[in-house]
């Protein structure tokens, strides 16, 4: 039974008065939001005429089963948000194309303005599950009723040798005769191109949608699995579902939210879906009316979703395999295939039914994964600019990746730059409202803002000059990959030809110089890119991470910049103070608002976020890759039942996560965006008998570890010092130790004083530290506070354990070390 959370049960099925939607099934209805909205869940049942010109384009429609009326049946889940009072409805509905079946939520900006929000399942390969929107379509069969068979494939790039590779895009295609000759696994030479080596059949298996390598994968290599399957679903019916559901919403007498116009928004996979929807002519319904009045294809690049073909896999990430000619809207002649074609200018598209269109792309769509966004506004060879039609605008969000990383940012792995957190969400919201105004009020939107060949802001990769940026090697190895065959051409002409790679020009910091520059790019705290190499730890570090970018913060001070060898000016050099930085941010936001690329009501929130980003940037810790801890029992002590100690961490923290080593590592990881590798060694034997301790032998692993940060925490076990000679001897031994393990001049060294204050030992440690250029961290005052001892937190059998630092003392030690690492703040005054 279906029921409502807030008011009476509404479960009904009704016959629809609209031709293609024959039945509307409402399964749930409830009040939501603050402005009198309701959320309606249900299912739309469709019947379409397979002989109609508008449906003839659907792949295998002639092989679909028909009902007694000669119609093809299918059904889609839907979710609808709309004001209960029709008087409060905006005349325009937003059609949210669900990405891999995900339900849309009601956005605050849409609720405030009374927009209806409508989402309909179009993707057959989404399992029915709570929170998902799917479509149920028939399968095509031979004219004699026997099963259609064919070979399908899927690609994957493992990050680990033992990784279980699940390929959900294969779940709807069970294998037929897996032992047969069609079952193959190919290891590719490069991610972007299909050439490679076929692996022995005995070396791998397919278990459901999991591919298993018996000998393990090569991390970073790309593999492609092939096998025979049968019963292809009519995937192209998803396009008909979107078309007919929108027309039902706009025109049917039984529409649940009648709307004068409809604008669609699709991101990534769904942006490519919308580009293909338009290319194939699906915006004209069976009554020769336009379905969508506005379309925003977000982060699609020049790609189109290859959904309307036999053996389609819409859930597939696709990587480099998304883009086939045509790329631009206007019909152009392709020198590789000889075809003349355009996304909006071809025999299937009725010019009178064309919607208003926005293309919104990040830098990632220009740079990687075969999206080749530049080709939407150049000729097919990438040699000259091509203008957009009058009904089209295009916007490039400079310095952004396919979807923004969270803030504070993290890295994919040790050695990688942070993921790109530059967020242009507020710009996208402003553009969505500009589209609604264009459709409903005929108010022209902002002009297109894209890099161009004419202006010198769009250049071939061969002309790209990349400055020196830490952790970001020159992207000269990148490629746009090959073209896909266009399913509409039986000759597959031009397939496999390399796509030209044109990318946005950058400045001396590596930030892009043109198009829509949000404050994080116009008033930067670091270098933001739409590309990044795979980390070496995950294999094939000469290959890109698909659709991801990098972010490398500037040094805080000039001293830090010089110490790290970063050629980019520091924050200290760029901005005299936080106030000066925020003044520039506010001006950049006002400029966006004046261009109608930002709502003035969003400036306050953007300023708050800018303030938070500044505080994080100037207070962050340096990034380290390998941290070496050399200490005694306070650093690491194995279990010792005889004294009542059970831990395998620093004595006497209550848990591993609460000793100073792990607190320090956690803080470094949070600041740098990745956890550094670390090595922890107890060298109490050196403290007690430095004369007999073989540094070269005992610390060979520490030297091989090649740390870029060493934290020395010893002295408590050293023999008591009563003469200057004993103090000098300790200083000499510690100096030799540090010179042996420090390695290069770039290794950062911290030497802490004794937890149990001892002026003579501390003096020896201080002198040794100064000799090798380290930083002294004085913690001797901590022993004066009883709360820092473990005995103040719990009872111990052994007094020696009890006098070690407890959780509070460990936290204080970690804080002292971290403060010593933090760059000195520059003056805050204007």
TORTORGU-8217 format. One line per field, with one value per residue (C-alpha): residue in one letter; x, y, z. Coordinates in pm, whole numbers, plus 50000, padded with zeros to 5 digits. Example, Ala and Ser with C-alpha at 12.3 -4.5 7.8 and 13.67 -1.06 7.14 Angstrom:
2
residu: c(a	s)
xx: c(51230	51367)
yy: c(49550	49894)
zz: c(50780	50714)
//
This chain:
830
residu: c(x	x	x	x	x	x	x	x	x	x	x	x	x	x	x	x	x	x	x	x	x	x	x	x	x	x	x	x	x	x	x	x	x	x	x	x	x	x	x	x	x	x	x	x	x	x	x	x	x	x	x	x	x	x	x	x	x	x	x	x	x	x	x	x	x	x	x	x	x	x	x	x	x	x	x	x	x	x	x	x	x	x	x	x	x	x	x	x	x	x	x	x	x	x	x	x	x	x	x	x	x	x	x	x	x	x	x	x	x	x	x	x	x	x	x	x	x	x	x	x	x	x	x	x	x	x	x	x	x	x	x	x	x	x	x	x	x	x	x	x	x	x	x	x	x	x	x	x	x	x	x	x	x	x	x	x	x	x	x	x	x	x	x	x	x	x	x	x	x	x	x	x	x	x	x	x	x	x	x	x	x	x	x	x	x	x	x	x	x	x	x	x	x	x	x	x	x	x	x	x	x	x	x	x	x	x	x	x	x	x	x	x	x	x	x	x	x	x	x	x	x	x	x	x	x	x	x	x	x	x	x	x	x	x	x	x	x	x	x	x	x	x	x	x	x	x	x	x	x	x	x	x	x	x	x	x	x	x	x	x	x	x	x	x	x	x	x	x	x	x	x	x	x	x	x	x	x	x	x	x	x	x	x	x	x	x	x	x	x	x	x	x	x	x	x	x	x	x	x	x	x	x	x	x	x	x	x	x	x	x	x	x	x	x	x	x	x	x	x	x	x	x	x	x	x	x	x	x	x	x	x	x	x	x	x	x	x	x	x	x	x	x	x	x	x	x	x	x	x	x	x	x	x	x	x	x	x	x	x	x	x	x	x	x	x	x	x	x	x	x	x	x	x	x	x	x	x	x	x	x	x	x	x	x	x	x	x	x	x	x	x	x	x	x	x	x	x	x	x	x	x	x	x	x	x	x	x	x	x	x	x	x	x	x	x	x	x	x	x	x	x	x	x	x	x	x	x	x	x	x	x	x	x	x	x	x	x	x	x	x	x	x	x	x	x	x	x	x	x	x	x	x	x	x	x	x	x	x	x	x	x	x	x	x	x	x	x	x	x	x	x	x	x	x	x	x	x	x	x	x	x	x	x	x	x	x	x	x	x	x	x	x	x	x	x	x	x	x	x	x	x	x	x	x	x	x	x	x	x	x	x	x	x	x	x	x	x	x	x	x	x	x	x	x	x	x	x	x	x	x	x	x	x	x	x	x	x	x	x	x	x	x	x	x	x	x	x	x	x	x	x	x	x	x	x	x	x	x	x	x	x	x	x	x	x	x	x	x	x	x	x	x	x	x	x	x	x	x	x	x	x	x	x	x	x	x	x	x	x	x	x	x	x	x	x	x	x	x	x	x	x	x	x	x	x	x	x	x	x	x	x	x	x	x	x	x	x	x	x	x	x	x	x	x	x	x	x	x	x	x	x	x	x	x	x	x	x	x	x	x	x	x	x	x	x	x	x	x	x	x	x	x	x	x	x	x	x	x	x	x	x	x	x	x	x	x	x	x	x	x	x	x	x	x	x	x	x	x	x	x	x	x	x	x	x	x	x	x	x	x	x	x	x	x	x	x	x	x	x	x	x	x	x	x	x	x	x	x	x	x	x	x	x	x	x	x	x	x	x	x	x	x	x	x	x	x	x	x	x	x	x	x	x	x	x	x	x	x	x	x	x	x	x	x	x	x	x	x	x	x	x	x	x	x	x	x	x	x	x	x	x	x	x	x	x	x	x	x	x	x	x	x	x	x	x	x	x	x	x	x	x	x	x	x	x	x	x	x	x	x	x	x	x	x	x	x	x	x	x	x	x	x	x	x	x	x	x	x	x	x	x	x	x	x	x	x	x	x	x	x	x	x	x	x	x	x	x	x	x	x)
xx: c(50000	50117	50056	50132	50351	50164	49816	49576	49667	49663	49719	49544	49571	49396	49373	49544	49391	49734	49816	50156	50097	49811	49811	49932	50004	50054	50210	50297	50201	50323	50373	50733	50930	50832	50624	50328	50491	50398	50609	50442	50592	50458	50488	50394	50280	50346	50233	50393	50335	50645	50554	50540	50818	50906	50971	51135	51476	51454	51701	51532	51180	51075	51180	50996	50690	50356	50026	49687	49672	50004	50174	50502	50458	50698	50682	50893	50917	50873	50907	50734	50764	50505	50318	49982	49818	49836	49837	50183	50334	50586	50483	50807	50882	51236	51291	51581	51735	51826	52192	52213	51867	51924	51621	51643	51582	51390	51644	51595	51613	51343	51115	51146	51026	50752	50910	50769	51049	50991	51217	51142	51337	51497	51773	51686	51994	51903	51793	51460	51541	51419	51533	51595	51411	51416	51242	51105	51145	51092	51374	51420	51401	51453	51149	51103	51097	51442	51685	51916	52279	52586	52920	52943	53242	53333	53654	53805	54124	54215	54404	54522	54648	54385	54096	53757	53639	53261	53108	52741	52690	52712	52450	52168	52371	52429	52688	52601	52861	53130	53374	53324	53559	53384	53503	53821	54015	54247	54507	54547	54870	54706	54380	54264	54324	54194	54515	54654	54740	54483	54532	54507	54150	54257	54393	54056	53694	53363	53142	52817	52928	53273	53586	53848	54214	54375	54722	54621	54586	54853	54746	54681	54649	54322	54148	53854	53642	53431	53170	52858	52517	52154	51818	51906	51671	51527	51741	51630	51282	51435	51443	51077	50994	51148	50982	50634	50642	50724	50455	50208	50306	50262	49956	49751	49422	49527	49872	49960	50121	50025	50313	50338	50700	50966	51343	51567	51888	52126	52473	52760	52602	52271	52425	52544	52197	52041	52286	52196	51825	51845	52067	51827	51526	51344	51238	50943	50658	50408	50178	50458	50502	50826	50872	51146	51158	51498	51792	52103	52362	52606	52964	52898	53171	53135	53020	52682	52545	52534	52207	52001	52173	52170	52371	52369	52527	52414	52550	52900	53145	53280	53610	53745	53465	53188	53250	53161	53115	52925	53058	52920	52555	52596	52631	52997	53186	53409	53736	53787	53451	53332	52995	52821	52634	52549	52398	52110	52131	52040	51733	51587	51573	51280	51412	51076	51089	51439	51466	51689	52015	52299	52618	52813	53156	53436	53804	53791	53569	53827	54117	54026	53832	53755	53495	53685	53462	53653	53507	53160	53282	53552	53563	53625	54000	54022	54174	53914	53632	53269	52985	52692	52338	52114	51932	52252	52486	52796	52983	53322	53380	53752	53972	53708	53687	53393	53239	53400	53590	53485	53655	53897	54024	54185	54421	54358	54674	55008	55214	54911	54801	54476	54156	54021	53766	53684	53305	53097	52759	52631	52711	52517	52217	52227	52243	51949	51740	51863	51741	51399	51378	51479	51212	50928	50997	51217	51489	51819	52071	52435	52655	52859	53191	53431	53800	53858	54130	54094	54155	54450	54274	54217	54531	54652	54820	55143	55145	55056	55319	55287	55467	55652	55389	55474	55325	55184	55410	55363	55053	55224	55137	54763	54540	54175	54153	53982	53643	53364	53170	52845	52561	52359	52613	52636	52984	53135	53339	53597	53586	53918	54058	54231	54038	54225	54300	54258	54285	54236	54539	54686	54880	55214	55045	54883	54533	54313	54291	53952	53580	53394	53648	53499	53695	53900	54046	54030	54161	54344	54479	54644	54663	54344	54333	54085	54343	54571	54801	54742	54955	55255	55124	54824	55023	55071	55154	55172	54794	54523	54264	53946	53747	53939	54162	54425	54469	54805	54787	55038	55300	55179	55497	55794	56015	55805	55808	56187	56225	56008	56139	55794	55835	55481	55449	55327	55003	55214	55338	54993	54771	54888	54612	54290	54098	54285	54209	53839	53815	53937	53696	53402	53497	53519	53174	53027	53173	53001	52674	52698	52731	52425	52643	52574	52271	52334	52160	52443	52727	52702	52732	53018	53203	53159	53305	53595	53672	53673	53900	54147	54159	54225	54490	54698	54672	54735	55035	55299	55243	55479	55504	55706	55729	55983	55931	56235	56159	56126	55832	55636	55655	55606	55598	55510	55278	55442	55207	55461	55406	55039	55083	54879	54914	55119	55150	55288	55279	55043	54770	54440	54431	54655	54458	54529	54906	55102	55227	54881	54739	55021	54966	54592	54643	54897	54656	54366	54575	54753	54455	54626	54782	55162	55353	55514	55771	55782	56090	56170	56541	56556	56864	57041	56942	57081	57402	57482	57845	57748	57444	57525	57340	57415	57285	56999	56858	56921	56545	56492	56748	56600	56259	56384	56168	56092	55995	56180	56051	56309	56162	56427	56618	56405	56608	56951	57179	57175	57412	57630	57926	57979	58166	57863	57642	57886	57898	57519	57516	57777	57594	57259	57430	57578	57237	57066	57333	57298	56922	56846	56959	56894	56882	56508	56432	56243	56360	56186	56362	56150	56282	56215	55862	56014	56196	56574	56772	57105	56964	56753	57060	57238	56935	56909	57273	57250	56934	57094	57400	57198	56953	56649	56366	56352	56014	56023	55767	55937	55657	55406	55542	55443	55073	54944	54660	54912	55011	54836	54787	54542	54320	54331	54493	54805	54979	55322	55427	55660	55367	55155	55405	55396	55179	54811	54565	54578	54957	54983	54751	54966	55283	55119	54994	55342	55490	55222	55262	55633	55550	55295	55432	55477	55180	55246	55122	54744	54729	54645)
yy: c(50000	50353	50627	50993	51126	51454	51401	51151	50855	50925	50621	50623	50521	50719	50705	51003	51225	51272	51047	50910	50902	50655	50613	50813	50621	50828	50632	50899	51258	51475	51834	51957	52277	52610	52758	52525	52271	51910	51621	51365	51028	50791	50620	50727	50460	50528	50399	50526	50459	50287	50405	50774	50985	51119	50764	50607	50725	50498	50214	49873	50022	49799	49494	49595	49397	49571	49557	49489	49851	49822	50045	50002	50016	50130	50310	50555	50658	51026	51278	51615	51917	52188	52453	52313	52644	52693	53067	53036	52845	53000	52941	52754	52401	52275	51926	51772	51486	51222	51122	50744	50736	50979	51173	51549	51761	52086	52369	52677	52910	52710	52699	53073	53145	52885	52672	52326	52068	51748	51445	51131	50806	50750	50498	50130	50004	50155	49885	49956	50086	50352	50696	50587	50673	50410	50318	49978	49912	49606	49414	49383	49043	48906	48917	48543	48593	48456	48643	48907	48849	49069	49144	49419	49562	49776	49949	49998	50131	49969	50163	49854	49512	49327	49562	49404	49563	49593	49709	49789	49888	49516	49404	49407	49209	48854	48664	48393	48116	48291	48019	48105	48293	48628	48649	48856	49084	49345	49545	49879	50062	50398	50496	50703	50453	50098	49929	49678	49321	49044	48853	48472	48359	48148	48457	48615	48540	48724	48677	48868	49224	49170	49109	48916	48883	48569	48724	49077	49399	49646	49964	50251	50034	50037	49711	49631	49320	49175	48898	48775	48871	48882	49063	49432	49675	49959	50221	50499	50489	50697	50994	50938	50920	51262	51412	51275	51328	51696	51738	51568	51807	52110	52015	51735	51799	51559	51716	51730	52073	52243	52461	52712	52624	52375	52404	52100	52082	51789	51758	51538	51215	51401	51697	51455	51301	51639	51709	51375	51432	51751	51603	51315	51547	51433	51783	51756	51546	51334	51638	51846	52062	52149	51953	52163	52540	52570	52333	52361	52096	52120	51980	51776	51923	51818	51472	51314	51015	50717	50589	50532	50225	49850	49736	50085	50128	50468	50407	50367	50639	50617	50793	50910	50744	51003	51221	51173	51422	51658	51865	52213	52313	52456	52212	52188	51966	51717	51658	51317	51161	51383	51423	51757	51765	51975	51906	52146	52156	51817	51658	51531	51869	52103	52456	52586	52347	52435	52541	52809	52647	52704	52500	52529	52369	52355	52342	51963	51936	52132	51927	51568	51245	51314	51581	51826	52122	52356	52174	52306	52646	52567	52386	52007	52052	52308	52574	52851	52980	52903	53124	52989	53010	53290	53052	52929	53066	52896	52960	52838	52829	52899	52703	52450	52073	51852	51881	52085	51907	51968	52235	52197	51994	51652	51471	51143	50994	51086	51284	51424	51785	51861	51814	52136	52296	52601	52616	52804	52677	53031	53119	52814	52921	53270	53119	52892	53194	53378	53085	53098	53471	53414	53147	53309	53681	53691	53873	53809	53617	53712	53686	53372	53364	53107	53115	53177	53122	53479	53629	53397	53253	52910	52739	52398	52192	52215	52592	52565	52711	52567	52750	52570	52465	52221	51871	51963	51846	51987	51827	51787	51414	51471	51385	51433	51072	50931	50998	50752	50628	50817	50560	50754	50674	50318	50374	50477	50733	50925	50683	50657	50983	51178	51471	51803	51922	52298	52431	52765	52992	53046	53315	53295	53119	52857	53005	53052	53407	53429	53347	53336	53368	53324	53485	53169	53218	53597	53659	53331	53159	52896	52746	52573	52341	52125	51847	51642	51343	51014	50983	50753	50543	50441	50360	50519	50867	50985	50937	51181	51137	51158	51481	51592	51889	51995	52279	52390	52665	52947	52966	53181	53383	53468	53276	52962	53015	53038	52736	52519	52656	52767	53032	53166	53477	53406	53526	53773	53922	53931	54058	54290	54160	53966	54289	54365	54016	54043	54385	54227	53935	54170	54359	54033	53933	54270	54230	53891	54037	54325	54069	53882	53586	53607	53703	54004	53809	53552	53800	53785	53406	53415	53667	53445	53151	53365	53464	53102	53002	53276	53166	52809	52908	53123	52881	52559	52344	52262	51943	51654	51323	51115	51182	51012	51000	50908	50884	50675	50530	50856	50804	50426	50148	49786	49601	49533	49333	49335	49708	49709	49860	49702	49959	49961	50337	50632	50583	50663	50778	50594	50496	50500	50789	50997	50980	51276	51088	51014	51352	51517	51294	51358	51735	51715	51503	51740	52040	51886	51694	51356	51141	51138	50812	50773	50567	50552	50419	50382	50465	50456	50236	50537	50754	50508	50407	50640	50523	50167	50248	50179	50466	50350	50000	50066	50356	50223	50193	50550	50680	50471	50613	50954	51164	51527	51584	51440	51478	51387	51333	51193	51278	51141	50815	50976	50944	51236	51519	51663	51808	52027	51736	51508	51775	51824	51448	51423	51719	51552	51219	51383	51595	51284	51116	51411	51451	51084	51073	51422	51349	51657	52023	52020	51785	51972	51889	51941	51861	51877	51926	51683	51631	51597	51930	51895	52212	52036	51775	52041	52258	51970	51905	52276	52303	51991	52121	52456	52284	52104	52389	52236	52397	52356	52291	52367	52162	52166	52376	52096	51891	52167	52096	51787	51756	51664	51341	51010	50960	51249	51064	50701	50468	50270	49985	50124	50473	50494	50456	50695	50979	50966	51219	51127	51228	51592	51594	51418	51674	51954	51798	51760	52117	52249	52056	52175	52537	52508	52385	52652	52939	53267	53492	53807	54147	54179	54558	54740)
zz: c(50000	49920	50173	50233	50508	50546	50411	50263	50049	49679	49463	49136	48778	48511	48137	47980	47716	47559	47264	47367	47744	47781	48156	48456	48775	49090	49376	49630	49694	49981	50085	50073	50105	50253	49975	49940	49711	49667	49551	49328	49245	48987	48654	48302	48056	47689	47355	47036	46670	46527	46177	46270	46110	46456	46581	46276	46401	46709	46665	46615	46642	46352	46555	46872	46990	46927	47111	46955	46838	46660	46918	47107	47485	47756	48092	48295	48658	48728	49008	49002	49232	49184	49385	49493	49411	49031	49087	49246	48954	48723	48365	48292	48409	48457	48317	48506	48309	48573	48575	48603	48750	49035	49154	49151	49459	49483	49465	49677	49376	49195	49499	49559	49206	49177	48907	48844	48845	48650	48605	48402	48377	48036	48109	48079	48266	48604	48851	49013	49360	49604	49492	49132	48811	48539	48217	48119	47747	47527	47363	46990	46826	46480	46253	46308	46685	46758	46979	46835	46926	46915	47078	47339	47521	47820	47923	48268	48427	48761	49025	49214	49109	49313	49243	49175	48853	48860	48531	48601	48236	48155	48408	48151	47898	48029	47828	47580	47555	47759	47656	47288	47054	47105	47468	47470	47703	47550	47740	47566	47503	47576	47740	47444	47164	47115	46999	47243	47331	47365	47690	47716	47775	48072	48253	48328	48410	48405	48711	48667	48598	48754	48551	48747	48651	48785	48789	48888	48694	48593	48775	48537	48227	48037	47954	47728	47769	47485	47480	47301	47439	47322	47349	47303	47481	47272	47447	47209	47363	47643	47407	47320	47692	47755	47449	47518	47895	47845	47582	47819	48099	47870	47666	47819	47995	48270	48324	48692	48649	48318	48198	47918	47848	47951	47986	48024	48223	48183	48329	48208	48080	48061	47880	47613	47618	47539	47256	47097	47166	46962	46688	46627	46599	46913	47010	46770	46914	46722	46687	46529	46840	47017	47339	47499	47470	47632	47674	47892	47810	48099	48087	47771	47551	47189	47294	47243	47431	47199	47338	47027	46894	46944	47249	47400	47744	47869	48221	48078	48179	47821	47887	47556	47359	47344	47041	46676	46395	46384	46673	46598	46557	46205	45917	45814	45574	45751	45561	45727	45635	45352	45524	45573	45902	46207	46548	46478	46100	45953	45788	46116	46289	46223	46249	46369	46666	46781	47145	47290	47394	47640	47638	47965	47983	48235	48148	48182	47873	47672	47802	47845	47803	47439	47513	47285	47378	47147	46847	46934	46815	46559	46226	46239	46203	46484	46262	46264	46480	46396	46514	46714	46570	46699	46936	47102	47367	47506	47830	47945	48322	48334	48570	48675	48656	48549	48896	49175	49449	49806	50012	50181	49886	49900	49665	49486	49632	49784	49535	49356	49364	49536	49339	49191	49430	49212	49223	48966	49092	49147	48784	48664	48874	48721	48373	48444	48541	48231	48022	48191	48118	47757	47710	47906	47858	47549	47745	47565	47779	47838	47532	47478	47662	47521	47427	47058	46803	46678	47023	47090	47396	47235	47112	46992	47262	47062	47124	47494	47727	48076	48358	48634	48891	49174	49130	48786	48500	48151	47991	47655	47641	47645	47352	47264	47152	46843	46689	46737	46435	46392	46424	46163	45891	45771	45629	45967	45773	45975	46270	46451	46317	46596	46738	46744	47097	47147	47501	47680	47714	48063	48244	48427	48722	48499	48540	48235	48106	47932	47955	48287	48567	48912	49200	49266	48917	48879	49234	49287	49594	49375	49028	48911	48610	48422	48384	48605	48560	48734	49050	49018	49306	49091	48779	48437	48560	48197	48160	48272	48543	48340	48375	48683	48747	48995	49240	49374	49639	49636	49909	50196	50239	50020	50263	50211	49834	49825	50052	49828	49498	49382	49108	49154	49374	49727	49884	50080	49753	49590	49869	50148	50377	50394	50352	50031	49901	49985	49815	49493	49535	49582	49267	49069	49196	49102	48754	48717	48842	48593	48315	48452	48536	48909	49115	49336	49613	49597	49653	50033	50042	49793	50010	50315	50126	50002	50359	50467	50179	50268	50631	50524	50270	50503	50797	50609	50679	50420	50224	50290	50108	50358	50732	50956	51333	51544	51914	52224	52416	52383	52007	51989	52247	52180	52422	52758	52986	53268	53317	53223	52876	52595	52316	51995	51980	52173	52551	52719	52482	52523	52154	51850	51698	52007	52024	51893	51586	51451	51553	51358	51055	51061	51063	50779	50576	50628	50528	50230	50099	50126	50397	50371	50389	50729	50914	51295	51477	51845	51888	52266	52222	52069	52365	52620	52438	52147	52139	52046	51832	51465	51295	50940	51006	51244	51042	50692	50634	50754	50505	50223	50310	50185	50421	50346	50710	51010	51364	51630	51977	52208	52524	52804	52822	52780	53083	53321	53234	53510	53318	53009	52850	52881	52728	52438	52382	52361	52122	51899	51890	51803	51535	51374	51384	51217	50948	50862	50826	50694	50340	50125	50209	50129	50420	50691	51044	51377	51704	52015	52365	52649	52777	53124	53137	53152	53071	53011	52769	52598	52548	52374	52150	52071	51966	51748	51586	51505	51360	51093	51028	51196	51388	51765	51924	52294	52487	52826	52978	52919	53209	53450	53393	53574	53320	53051	53229	53164	53539	53539	53291	53407	53660	53567	53746	53669	53772	53472	53234	53436	53404	53024	52838	52819	52551	52648	52664	52330	52174	52315	52169	51828	51839	51919	51627	51387	51491	51419	51067	50995	50782	50963	50896	50699	50826	50823	50811	50487)
//
